[in-house]
């Protein structure tokens, strides 16, 4: 199953991401990195042994519900919404 994980670079998000990947899910992370660092996702990738697609959601004051309403189910639309700010 494809899972959109908002806040995936934070403490709870990184642990959730590891568990979801271990359970066989494909995870896409969206985070604004206000309370986290991209380095956390690099560590998750090391633990999981694979790349985790991650996008910056640059809009201050928006919530996860806004993201899901406007593009969470479609990765192409998600990319446009996040203005191509994919973290490598």
Secondary structure, DSSP 8 states (H G I E B T S, - for coil): -EEEEETTTSHHHHHHHHHHHHTT-EEEEEE--SS--HHHHHHHHHHHTS--EEEE---TT--HHHHHHHHTT-HHHHHHHTTT-EE-
